[in-house]
Amino acid sequence: MQFIFGAIVGAIAMALFAPQRGDVTREELRAATEDLRRRADDLSERAKRASEEAQVRTQKIIDEARKQMQDIRPRDGGGGATA
C-alpha cells in the first residue's frame, strides 16, 4: 500500500513540476493512474489467492491435528473391547 501511495505522490509531483503542456501532463497522469490501478488489482488478486491457499493449508493442519487427537484418545473408556 505504501508503494502505491508513494507512486501516486510521485506522479502528482512530476505533473506539478514538469515543463509540459497541460494536455500532455493530463495524459501522463491518466496513464500512470491506469498503471497503478492495474498493479493494485494484481496485488489484490495475489493477496486473495495467498489468503485462500493459507486457509486451505490451515484447515489441513487442523484436520490432521484432530485425527491425531482421536488416535490418541481412548475410544471406549480404556476397556479395549467393543460390543
C-alpha positions as CSV (number, residue, x, y, z in Angstrom):
1,M,0.0,0.0,0.0
2,Q,2.8,2.4,0.8
3,F,4.3,1.7,-2.6
4,I,1.1,2.7,-4.3
5,F,0.7,5.8,-2.2
6,G,4.3,6.8,-3.0
7,A,3.8,6.3,-6.7
8,I,0.7,8.5,-6.7
9,V,2.5,11.2,-4.8
10,G,5.4,10.9,-7.2
11,A,3.1,11.2,-10.2
12,I,1.4,14.3,-8.8
13,A,4.8,15.9,-8.1
14,M,6.0,15.1,-11.6
15,A,2.9,16.7,-13.0
16,L,3.2,19.8,-11.0
17,F,6.9,20.4,-11.8
18,A,7.0,19.1,-15.4
19,P,7.6,21.8,-18.0
20,Q,4.9,20.4,-20.4
21,R,1.6,21.4,-21.8
22,G,-1.5,20.6,-19.7
23,D,-2.9,18.1,-22.1
24,V,0.4,16.2,-22.1
25,T,0.6,16.2,-18.4
26,R,-3.0,15.0,-18.0
27,E,-2.3,12.1,-20.4
28,E,0.7,11.1,-18.4
29,L,-1.3,11.3,-15.2
30,R,-4.0,9.2,-16.8
31,A,-1.5,6.6,-18.0
32,A,0.2,6.5,-14.6
33,T,-3.2,6.1,-12.8
34,E,-4.2,3.2,-15.1
35,D,-0.8,1.5,-14.4
36,L,-1.2,2.0,-10.7
37,R,-4.8,0.6,-10.8
38,R,-3.6,-2.5,-12.7
39,R,-0.8,-3.0,-10.2
40,A,-3.2,-2.6,-7.3
41,D,-5.6,-5.1,-8.9
42,D,-2.8,-7.5,-9.4
43,L,-1.6,-7.2,-5.9
44,S,-5.1,-7.6,-4.5
45,E,-5.6,-10.7,-6.6
46,R,-2.3,-12.2,-5.4
47,A,-3.2,-11.4,-1.8
48,K,-6.6,-13.1,-2.2
49,R,-5.0,-16.2,-3.7
50,A,-2.4,-16.3,-0.9
51,S,-5.1,-16.0,1.7
52,E,-7.2,-18.8,0.1
53,E,-4.1,-21.0,0.0
54,A,-3.3,-20.3,3.6
55,Q,-6.8,-21.1,4.6
56,V,-6.7,-24.5,2.8
57,R,-3.3,-25.3,4.4
58,T,-4.6,-24.3,7.9
59,Q,-7.7,-26.4,7.5
60,K,-5.5,-29.4,6.6
61,I,-3.4,-28.9,9.7
62,I,-6.5,-28.6,11.9
63,D,-7.9,-31.8,10.3
64,E,-4.6,-33.7,10.8
65,A,-4.4,-32.5,14.5
66,R,-8.0,-33.7,15.1
67,K,-7.2,-37.0,13.6
68,Q,-4.1,-37.4,15.7
69,M,-6.1,-36.5,18.9
70,Q,-8.7,-39.1,18.0
71,D,-6.0,-41.7,17.6
72,I,-4.5,-40.8,21.0
73,R,-7.8,-40.6,22.9
74,P,-9.2,-44.0,24.2
75,R,-12.2,-44.9,22.2
76,D,-14.2,-46.9,24.7
77,G,-13.1,-45.6,28.0
78,G,-10.0,-47.7,28.1
79,G,-11.6,-51.2,28.1
80,G,-10.2,-52.1,24.7
81,A,-13.1,-54.4,23.7
82,T,-16.1,-53.2,21.8
83,A,-19.6,-54.8,21.8
